[in-house]
Amino acid sequence: MPELPDVEGFRRALMSCGGRRCVTDIEVRDNGVLRGGVTEERLRGQLKGKRLGKAWRHGKWLFVPTVDGPTLVCHFGMTGSLRCCALDEPIAAHDRIVLTLDDTRTLRYRDQRKLQGVQLADKNAVDRLLEGLGPDAAGVQRTEFRELLSARRGAIKSALMDQSVIAGLGNLLCDEILWRARIHPRTPARDLSEADLRHLHTAMGRVLDTAVRTGRVPPRRSWLTGRRDDSEPVCPRCGTLLCSSRVAGRRTAWCPQCQS
């Protein structure tokens, strides 16, 4: 599932492909990814002929402003992505929307499961969307991080995955961060000490720094996320067999020795 590092990678791909370029054509191949009351006709009418501005990201959301026009808002759900392609590259089965840019390249919203999609928003609509999100995980400072989590009643993993608390963290990132901080995912957030929260914030920063550079959560063997899908996954740090269960409705892996 795309998380903050993936969406940052999509943003960079978009800027390398379409930054400051003009949308010269739009093909909606599947209306199932249109959200917020957007129709194919409205998408074409409000984007065609517009020049793309500098894309920006908050959490898992990507915002693409246009010059003197609306903002194209993308959310990628479980399987979405943005691809920069040559004009003559064959259309893939799951390319749902294709933007032609300056008649030289295509930007494609590709999504197999269509759980999220794209919409158009003016400034007020963008502001309303942001009001429902917590601070971006890549920029939240330690003091704010502590304030956001210290009063939460539920498990720490649930709190980290709640986009209204901190935006951008998904299942893989949360498992990796908690493993790095040696904190069990079911620990009540309000039971964490000052030292626990400090270690957690430091672990989050380091994991995100590496993952953003990679454009994904890297499946390194030295990372928990590089071991969790093994037939008999073991902790990269101590060699203990990993535990697996569901926390916050998601499959969760942890080390019973390091995260006791």
PENOR-V83652 format. One record per residue. N is the residue number from 1. RES is the residue in one small letter. OMEGA is omega as a letter, one per 40 degrees, with the letter a starting at -180 (NA if undefined). NEAR is the number of other C-alpha atoms within 10 Angstrom. D_FIRST is the distance of its C-alpha to the first C-alpha in whole Angstrom. Layout:
n:N res:RES omega:OMEGA near:NEAR d_first:D_FIRST
n:N res:RES omega:OMEGA near:NEAR d_first:D_FIRST
This chain:
n:1 res:m omega:i near:14 d_first:0
n:2 res:p omega:i near:25 d_first:4
n:3 res:e omega:a near:26 d_first:6
n:4 res:l omega:a near:28 d_first:10
n:5 res:p omega:i near:27 d_first:11
n:6 res:d omega:a near:24 d_first:9
n:7 res:v omega:i near:28 d_first:10
n:8 res:e omega:i near:26 d_first:13
n:9 res:g omega:i near:21 d_first:13
n:10 res:f omega:i near:23 d_first:13
n:11 res:r omega:a near:23 d_first:16
n:12 res:r omega:i near:17 d_first:18
n:13 res:a omega:i near:16 d_first:18
n:14 res:l omega:a near:21 d_first:19
n:15 res:m omega:i near:19 d_first:22
n:16 res:s omega:a near:11 d_first:23
n:17 res:c omega:a near:19 d_first:23
n:18 res:g omega:a near:25 d_first:24
n:19 res:g omega:i near:18 d_first:25
n:20 res:r omega:i near:18 d_first:28
n:21 res:r omega:a near:20 d_first:29
n:22 res:c omega:i near:21 d_first:30
n:23 res:v omega:a near:23 d_first:28
n:24 res:t omega:i near:18 d_first:31
n:25 res:d omega:i near:16 d_first:29
n:26 res:i omega:i near:22 d_first:26
n:27 res:e omega:i near:15 d_first:25
n:28 res:v omega:a near:19 d_first:23
n:29 res:r omega:i near:14 d_first:22
n:30 res:d omega:a near:13 d_first:21
n:31 res:n omega:a near:14 d_first:21
n:32 res:g omega:i near:14 d_first:19
n:33 res:v omega:i near:24 d_first:16
n:34 res:l omega:a near:21 d_first:19
n:35 res:r omega:i near:16 d_first:19
n:36 res:g omega:i near:11 d_first:22
n:37 res:g omega:a near:8 d_first:25
n:38 res:v omega:i near:15 d_first:24
n:39 res:t omega:i near:15 d_first:26
n:40 res:e omega:a near:15 d_first:26
n:41 res:e omega:i near:10 d_first:30
n:42 res:r omega:i near:12 d_first:29
n:43 res:l omega:i near:19 d_first:26
n:44 res:r omega:a near:17 d_first:28
n:45 res:g omega:a near:12 d_first:31
n:46 res:q omega:a near:15 d_first:30
n:47 res:l omega:a near:23 d_first:28
n:48 res:k omega:a near:17 d_first:30
n:49 res:g omega:i near:19 d_first:32
n:50 res:k omega:i near:20 d_first:30
n:51 res:r omega:a near:20 d_first:30
n:52 res:l omega:i near:25 d_first:26
n:53 res:g omega:a near:20 d_first:26
n:54 res:k omega:a near:15 d_first:24
n:55 res:a omega:i near:22 d_first:21
n:56 res:w omega:a near:16 d_first:20
n:57 res:r omega:i near:18 d_first:16
n:58 res:h omega:a near:20 d_first:16
n:59 res:g omega:a near:25 d_first:13
n:60 res:k omega:a near:23 d_first:10
n:61 res:w omega:i near:22 d_first:13
n:62 res:l omega:a near:22 d_first:15
n:63 res:f omega:a near:22 d_first:19
n:64 res:v omega:i near:21 d_first:21
n:65 res:p omega:i near:22 d_first:24
n:66 res:t omega:i near:22 d_first:27
n:67 res:v omega:i near:15 d_first:31
n:68 res:d omega:i near:10 d_first:33
n:69 res:g omega:a near:17 d_first:30
n:70 res:p omega:i near:20 d_first:27
n:71 res:t omega:i near:24 d_first:24
n:72 res:l omega:a near:21 d_first:21
n:73 res:v omega:a near:21 d_first:18
n:74 res:c omega:i near:25 d_first:14
n:75 res:h omega:a near:21 d_first:11
n:76 res:f omega:i near:27 d_first:8
n:77 res:g omega:a near:19 d_first:7
n:78 res:m omega:a near:15 d_first:4
n:79 res:t omega:a near:15 d_first:6
n:80 res:g omega:i near:27 d_first:8
n:81 res:s omega:i near:22 d_first:10
n:82 res:l omega:a near:23 d_first:13
n:83 res:r omega:i near:17 d_first:16
n:84 res:c omega:a near:19 d_first:19
n:85 res:c omega:i near:17 d_first:22
n:86 res:a omega:a near:14 d_first:25
n:87 res:l omega:a near:14 d_first:27
n:88 res:d omega:i near:9 d_first:28
n:89 res:e omega:a near:9 d_first:25
n:90 res:p omega:i near:8 d_first:25
n:91 res:i omega:i near:13 d_first:22
n:92 res:a omega:a near:9 d_first:19
n:93 res:a omega:a near:10 d_first:19
n:94 res:h omega:i near:17 d_first:16
n:95 res:d omega:a near:21 d_first:17
n:96 res:r omega:i near:23 d_first:18
n:97 res:i omega:i near:24 d_first:19
n:98 res:v omega:i near:22 d_first:21
n:99 res:l omega:i near:23 d_first:23
n:100 res:t omega:a near:23 d_first:26
n:101 res:l omega:i near:25 d_first:27
n:102 res:d omega:a near:16 d_first:31
n:103 res:d omega:a near:14 d_first:31
n:104 res:t omega:a near:14 d_first:30
n:105 res:r omega:i near:20 d_first:26
n:106 res:t omega:i near:26 d_first:23
n:107 res:l omega:a near:23 d_first:20
n:108 res:r omega:i near:23 d_first:18
n:109 res:y omega:a near:22 d_first:15
n:110 res:r omega:a near:23 d_first:13
n:111 res:d omega:a near:22 d_first:11
n:112 res:q omega:a near:14 d_first:12
n:113 res:r omega:i near:14 d_first:11
n:114 res:k omega:i near:19 d_first:12
n:115 res:l omega:i near:14 d_first:11
n:116 res:q omega:a near:18 d_first:12
n:117 res:g omega:a near:23 d_first:14
n:118 res:v omega:i near:21 d_first:17
n:119 res:q omega:i near:20 d_first:20
n:120 res:l omega:a near:25 d_first:23
n:121 res:a omega:i near:21 d_first:24
n:122 res:d omega:a near:12 d_first:27
n:123 res:k omega:a near:11 d_first:28
n:124 res:n omega:i near:9 d_first:28
n:125 res:a omega:i near:12 d_first:25
n:126 res:v omega:i near:16 d_first:23
n:127 res:d omega:i near:11 d_first:25
n:128 res:r omega:i near:11 d_first:24
n:129 res:l omega:a near:12 d_first:21
n:130 res:l omega:i near:16 d_first:21
n:131 res:e omega:a near:11 d_first:23
n:132 res:g omega:a near:12 d_first:21
n:133 res:l omega:i near:18 d_first:18
n:134 res:g omega:i near:18 d_first:19
n:135 res:p omega:i near:22 d_first:20
n:136 res:d omega:a near:19 d_first:18
n:137 res:a omega:a near:23 d_first:17
n:138 res:a omega:a near:21 d_first:18
n:139 res:g omega:a near:11 d_first:21
n:140 res:v omega:a near:17 d_first:22
n:141 res:q omega:a near:13 d_first:25
n:142 res:r omega:a near:14 d_first:26
n:143 res:t omega:i near:11 d_first:29
n:144 res:e omega:i near:10 d_first:27
n:145 res:f omega:a near:19 d_first:24
n:146 res:r omega:a near:21 d_first:27
n:147 res:e omega:a near:11 d_first:28
n:148 res:l omega:a near:18 d_first:24
n:149 res:l omega:a near:21 d_first:24
n:150 res:s omega:a near:18 d_first:27
n:151 res:a omega:a near:13 d_first:28
n:152 res:r omega:a near:16 d_first:25
n:153 res:r omega:a near:14 d_first:26
n:154 res:g omega:i near:16 d_first:23
n:155 res:a omega:a near:18 d_first:21
n:156 res:i omega:i near:26 d_first:20
n:157 res:k omega:i near:26 d_first:17
n:158 res:s omega:a near:23 d_first:17
n:159 res:a omega:a near:22 d_first:18
n:160 res:l omega:a near:27 d_first:16
n:161 res:m omega:a near:19 d_first:13
n:162 res:d omega:a near:17 d_first:15
n:163 res:q omega:i near:20 d_first:14
n:164 res:s omega:i near:15 d_first:18
n:165 res:v omega:i near:20 d_first:19
n:166 res:i omega:a near:21 d_first:17
n:167 res:a omega:i near:25 d_first:15
n:168 res:g omega:a near:29 d_first:11
n:169 res:l omega:i near:26 d_first:11
n:170 res:g omega:a near:20 d_first:8
n:171 res:n omega:a near:21 d_first:8
n:172 res:l omega:i near:20 d_first:9
n:173 res:l omega:a near:24 d_first:11
n:174 res:c omega:i near:22 d_first:13
n:175 res:d omega:a near:24 d_first:14
n:176 res:e omega:a near:21 d_first:15
n:177 res:i omega:i near:27 d_first:17
n:178 res:l omega:i near:25 d_first:18
n:179 res:w omega:i near:24 d_first:19
n:180 res:r omega:a near:21 d_first:21
n:181 res:a omega:i near:20 d_first:23
n:182 res:r omega:a near:20 d_first:24
n:183 res:i omega:i near:24 d_first:23
n:184 res:h omega:a near:21 d_first:22
n:185 res:p omega:i near:25 d_first:19
n:186 res:r omega:i near:15 d_first:22
n:187 res:t omega:i near:17 d_first:24
n:188 res:p omega:a near:19 d_first:25
n:189 res:a omega:a near:24 d_first:24
n:190 res:r omega:i near:15 d_first:28
n:191 res:d omega:a near:16 d_first:29
n:192 res:l omega:i near:18 d_first:28
n:193 res:s omega:i near:12 d_first:31
n:194 res:e omega:i near:11 d_first:31
n:195 res:a omega:i near:9 d_first:31
n:196 res:d omega:a near:16 d_first:27
n:197 res:l omega:i near:21 d_first:26
n:198 res:r omega:i near:17 d_first:27
n:199 res:h omega:a near:18 d_first:26
n:200 res:l omega:i near:22 d_first:22
n:201 res:h omega:i near:21 d_first:22
n:202 res:t omega:i near:15 d_first:23
n:203 res:a omega:i near:19 d_first:21
n:204 res:m omega:a near:21 d_first:18
n:205 res:g omega:a near:18 d_first:20
n:206 res:r omega:i near:13 d_first:20
n:207 res:v omega:a near:20 d_first:17
n:208 res:l omega:i near:22 d_first:15
n:209 res:d omega:a near:13 d_first:18
n:210 res:t omega:a near:14 d_first:18
n:211 res:a omega:i near:21 d_first:14
n:212 res:v omega:i near:19 d_first:15
n:213 res:r omega:a near:14 d_first:17
n:214 res:t omega:a near:14 d_first:15
n:215 res:g omega:a near:20 d_first:13
n:216 res:r omega:i near:20 d_first:10
n:217 res:v omega:a near:24 d_first:10
n:218 res:p omega:a near:18 d_first:13
n:219 res:p omega:a near:14 d_first:14
n:220 res:r omega:a near:11 d_first:17
n:221 res:r omega:i near:12 d_first:20
n:222 res:s omega:i near:12 d_first:21
n:223 res:w omega:i near:19 d_first:18
n:224 res:l omega:a near:27 d_first:17
n:225 res:t omega:i near:21 d_first:13
n:226 res:g omega:a near:17 d_first:15
n:227 res:r omega:a near:19 d_first:17
n:228 res:r omega:a near:23 d_first:15
n:229 res:d omega:i near:12 d_first:15
n:230 res:d omega:i near:9 d_first:18
n:231 res:s omega:i near:7 d_first:21
n:232 res:e omega:a near:9 d_first:23
n:233 res:p omega:i near:19 d_first:20
n:234 res:v omega:i near:19 d_first:23
n:235 res:c omega:i near:25 d_first:22
n:236 res:p omega:a near:19 d_first:23
n:237 res:r omega:a near:14 d_first:25
n:238 res:c omega:i near:10 d_first:28
n:239 res:g omega:i near:12 d_first:27
n:240 res:t omega:i near:15 d_first:27
n:241 res:l omega:a near:15 d_first:25
n:242 res:l omega:i near:19 d_first:21
n:243 res:c omega:i near:15 d_first:21
n:244 res:s omega:i near:14 d_first:18
n:245 res:s omega:i near:10 d_first:18
n:246 res:r omega:i near:10 d_first:16
n:247 res:v omega:a near:16 d_first:16
n:248 res:a omega:i near:18 d_first:15
n:249 res:g omega:a near:9 d_first:14
n:250 res:r omega:i near:14 d_first:12
n:251 res:r omega:a near:12 d_first:13
n:252 res:t omega:i near:19 d_first:14
n:253 res:a omega:i near:28 d_first:16
n:254 res:w omega:i near:26 d_first:19
n:255 res:c omega:a near:25 d_first:22
n:256 res:p omega:i near:16 d_first:25
n:257 res:q omega:a near:16 d_first:28
n:258 res:c omega:a near:18 d_first:26
n:259 res:q omega:a near:15 d_first:24
n:260 res:s omega:NA near:11 d_first:27
